[in-house]
Amino acid sequence: MSLIIKEIKVKRALSKSGLPEYDYALNPYLGCQHGCLYCYARDFTKGEPAIKWGEVVYVKVNLIEVLSSEVKVLRRGIVGLSTITDPYQPIESKYRLSERALSLLCDSGFHVSVQTKSALVIRDIDVLRQCGEMVDVGLTITTMRDSYKLIEPNTPAPLVRAMTIRKLAKAGVRTWIFLGPIIPGINDSRLDYEPIIKLAKETNSQLIIDKFRPREMAVKLMKAKLNINPTPTTNWWRRVVDELTQLCSSYGVNCITEEDEWRSRRRDNSILDYLK
């Protein structure tokens, strides 16, 4: 199925983040080519990109122009790049919005926290180095097994993502791994997450873990495609966290849950404290 790309113009680039670890969100695209079944972003995306998830992406072609004005007047803070799309999905290779935004934000005194599943971020390794302490990069890896294709049909393979974080870490970029969402019966075994913990140890990366957080459209999609009920239970999550915590401890990996990160933010700390 071919991707439909539409160019749009926006009035704002940075928005207040709904995630407590960030002050701002920057989403250069609406919709995402990766089309992950579990993605909560679909429920926060309007119009055609949400209805045809993974098939339609809107490109904010005037994003850099708008951002150039905003960075002159907005309070400095932490920018999540991105929160409802992948900033390095394949069309970024053409439009280079994330690359230009990253450079502009760092030069303007904003800290940028990148989260992606794509090896394309390596293209910008010189920009990341120039940003220095003003940037960190997280790779989402839900499992190292081929079963990732069930929930992430159009993403780079986990081995490619592992290679990406190795290259970033070797280049001196501050890195972290997002192990999530963990979904009952899909990627909740030791075989899924022990290799990711080993990768975090190898690259000296923080490991952030999170369970699947049910959203209407994501739940419907997984029930239809996978014939499962992905909604986690309290006892199941307690078991997973206990096993992950023990494994992280045995490998000497700094491992926290998303709830830990949020609680830290409410105590006026931030993701940066965990990444030190």
C-alpha positions in Angstrom: 0.0 0.0 0.0 1.5 3.4 -1.0 1.8 6.2 1.4 -0.3 9.4 0.9 1.6 12.5 1.8 0.0 15.9 2.1 1.7 19.2 2.8 0.1 21.6 5.3 0.9 24.9 6.9 0.7 25.4 10.7 0.4 28.5 13.0 2.3 26.9 15.8 5.3 24.6 16.0 5.9 24.0 19.7 3.0 23.0 21.9 2.6 22.4 25.6 3.5 18.7 26.2 0.9 16.4 27.7 3.8 14.3 29.0 5.2 15.5 32.3 8.8 14.8 31.4 8.7 17.5 28.7 7.9 21.2 28.6 7.1 21.2 24.9 6.2 18.8 22.2 7.4 19.2 18.6 5.7 17.0 16.0 6.9 17.8 12.5 4.4 15.3 11.0 0.8 14.3 11.6 0.4 10.6 11.3 3.2 8.0 11.2 4.3 5.6 8.4 5.3 3.0 11.0 1.6 2.3 11.7 2.2 0.6 15.0 -0.9 -1.2 16.3 -0.5 -0.1 19.9 0.3 3.5 19.4 -1.7 5.9 21.6 -0.8 8.7 19.2 -3.7 7.7 16.9 -6.2 8.7 19.5 -4.5 12.2 19.7 -4.3 12.7 16.0 -7.2 14.3 14.1 -8.6 13.6 10.7 -7.3 11.5 7.8 -3.9 10.6 9.4 -5.8 9.0 12.3 -8.5 7.3 10.3 -6.0 5.8 7.8 -3.2 5.2 10.4 0.1 4.3 8.8 -1.3 5.2 5.3 -1.5 9.0 5.4 1.0 11.5 6.8 0.7 15.3 6.8 3.9 17.3 6.5 4.2 20.7 8.3 6.1 22.3 5.5 6.4 25.8 7.3 7.4 24.3 10.6 11.0 25.7 10.7 9.8 29.2 9.8 7.3 29.1 12.6 9.7 27.6 15.0 12.3 30.2 14.2 9.9 32.9 15.6 8.8 30.9 18.6 12.3 30.2 20.0 12.9 33.9 20.2 10.1 34.4 22.7 9.4 31.2 24.5 10.9 30.2 27.9 13.7 27.6 27.5 12.8 24.1 28.4 12.8 20.4 27.4 11.3 19.6 24.0 10.1 16.1 23.1 10.9 15.3 19.5 8.4 13.8 19.0 5.3 12.8 21.1 2.7 11.7 18.6 4.7 10.8 15.5 8.2 9.4 14.7 10.4 12.3 13.9 12.7 10.1 11.8 10.1 8.1 9.9 11.1 7.6 6.2 9.7 10.9 4.8 12.1 12.8 7.1 14.8 11.8 4.6 13.1 14.1 2.1 11.8 17.0 4.2 14.6 17.1 6.9 12.3 18.9 9.3 13.6 17.1 12.4 17.2 17.7 11.5 16.6 21.5 11.0 14.4 21.7 14.1 17.0 19.9 16.2 19.8 22.3 15.2 17.6 25.4 15.7 16.4 24.3 19.1 19.9 23.4 20.4 21.3 26.7 19.1 18.5 28.5 20.9 19.1 27.0 24.3 16.4 24.3 24.4 17.1 20.8 25.5 15.9 18.3 22.9 14.9 14.7 23.8 14.5 12.6 20.7 12.5 9.4 20.6 12.4 7.2 17.5 12.5 3.7 16.1 14.5 4.7 13.0 18.2 4.4 12.0 17.8 7.7 10.1 18.7 9.5 13.2 22.3 8.5 12.5 22.2 10.9 9.6 22.2 13.7 12.1 25.0 12.5 14.3 27.1 15.6 13.6 24.2 17.8 14.7 23.7 15.6 17.8 27.4 16.0 18.7 27.2 19.7 18.3 24.2 19.8 20.6 26.3 18.1 23.3 24.6 18.0 26.7 21.5 19.8 25.1 20.3 16.5 23.6 19.5 12.9 24.4 18.2 10.2 22.1 15.9 7.3 22.9 15.2 4.2 20.8 12.0 2.4 21.3 12.5 -1.4 21.3 9.6 -3.6 22.3 11.3 -7.0 21.7 14.3 -8.3 19.9 12.3 -11.2 18.4 10.7 -11.3 15.0 7.3 -11.1 16.7 7.7 -7.3 16.6 6.2 -7.5 13.2 2.8 -8.3 14.8 2.6 -4.9 16.4 5.1 -2.8 14.4 4.4 -3.7 10.8 6.4 -1.0 9.1 9.3 -0.3 11.4 13.0 -1.0 11.2 13.9 -4.4 12.7 15.0 -4.4 16.3 18.5 -5.4 15.3 18.7 -2.2 13.2 17.6 -0.2 16.2 20.2 -1.9 18.4 22.9 -1.0 15.8 21.6 2.6 15.9 21.9 3.0 19.6 25.3 1.4 19.6 26.5 4.0 17.0 25.0 6.9 18.9 26.5 5.8 22.2 29.9 5.3 20.5 29.7 8.8 19.2 29.2 10.2 22.7 25.5 10.9 22.4 23.5 10.4 25.6 21.2 7.5 25.0 18.2 5.7 26.5 16.0 2.8 25.5 12.2 2.7 25.8 11.1 -0.8 26.4 7.4 -0.4 25.8 4.6 -0.7 25.6 4.8 -4.2 27.1 1.6 -6.0 26.0 0.2 -9.1 27.7 0.9 -12.2 25.7 2.9 -10.3 23.0 6.2 -9.1 24.4 6.0 -9.9 28.1 8.5 -12.7 28.5 12.1 -12.8 29.5 13.0 -13.8 26.0 11.6 -10.5 24.8 13.3 -8.1 27.2 16.5 -9.7 28.5 18.4 -8.9 25.2 17.2 -5.3 25.5 18.5 -5.1 29.0 21.9 -6.5 27.8 21.9 -3.8 25.1 21.2 -1.1 27.7 24.2 -2.4 29.7 26.4 -2.5 26.6 25.6 1.1 25.6 25.4 2.5 29.1 21.8 3.5 28.3 19.0 4.2 30.7 16.1 1.8 30.3 12.6 3.1 30.7 9.8 0.5 30.8 6.1 0.9 30.4 3.0 -1.2 30.0 0.4 -0.8 27.3 -1.9 2.1 28.2 -5.3 1.3 26.6 -6.7 3.9 24.2 -9.9 3.2 22.3 -8.5 3.1 18.7 -5.4 1.1 19.7 -7.4 -1.5 21.6 -9.9 -1.9 18.7 -7.1 -2.4 16.2 -5.3 -5.0 18.3 -8.4 -6.9 19.0 -9.3 -6.9 15.3 -5.8 -7.7 14.0 -4.4 -10.0 16.7 -7.6 -11.3 18.4 -6.3 -10.5 21.9 -7.3 -8.3 24.8 -4.2 -6.1 25.3 -5.5 -4.5 28.5 -3.0 -5.2 31.3 -4.0 -6.2 34.8 -2.4 -5.0 38.0 -1.1 -8.5 39.0 0.3 -9.1 35.5 2.2 -5.7 35.6 3.5 -6.3 39.1 5.0 -9.7 37.9 6.6 -8.1 34.8 8.0 -5.2 36.8 9.4 -7.5 39.4 11.1 -9.7 36.8 12.5 -6.7 34.9 13.8 -5.1 38.1 15.6 -8.2 39.1 17.2 -8.6 35.6 18.2 -4.9 35.5 19.8 -5.3 38.9 21.7 -8.4 37.9 23.1 -6.6 34.8 23.7 -3.3 36.6 21.3 -1.4 34.4 19.6 1.8 35.4 16.0 0.8 34.9 12.9 2.8 35.8 9.2 2.6 35.0 7.4 5.4 33.3 5.5 6.1 36.5 8.9 6.6 38.3 9.8 9.1 35.6 6.5 11.0 36.0 6.7 11.1 39.8 10.2 12.5 39.5 8.9 15.2 37.2 6.3 16.2 39.7 9.1 16.6 42.3 10.5 19.3 40.0 13.1 17.0 38.6 13.2 15.8 35.0 14.3 13.1 32.6 17.7 14.7 32.6 18.3 13.7 36.3 17.8 10.1 35.3 20.1 10.3 32.3 23.1 11.6 34.2 
